[in-house]
Amino acid sequence: MEKSVSKIQQSILASVVEIIERSCECEEQALHVQTTRCSDITSFTRYMQVLEHYKRNCFDWTEPKYWMAQEYLHLFANLCEEGIPLERIKKAIEDVGETLKEERHQEVTVCEQSSNQSQMSL
């Protein structure tokens, strides 16, 4: 069963918010990262490292079903501009990515079980 676009978008947004919350030192900082739009990226290399890590571990926005992840990439620029250590951001991405993989595995397992039960009843 394919997830609807809105479910995928909700999942992407939830992943980005969770990464922000895990990366920031306090709730106020996390809220600032989520609500600010930085005008200039002073550490483009660092920003690109974060994007690549997110793409590899969470959602690859080059895949058509995940294209809407691009809407939230500016939030990673905000994280970088807050001066949050790169390793802390990467760790948060990895942790969230692991959770996503577990959820996807469970969805596949449920779909396979459902399909098997449908075939057995035929």
Order of alpha helices (4+ residues) and beta strands (2+ residues): alpha-alpha-alpha-alpha-alpha
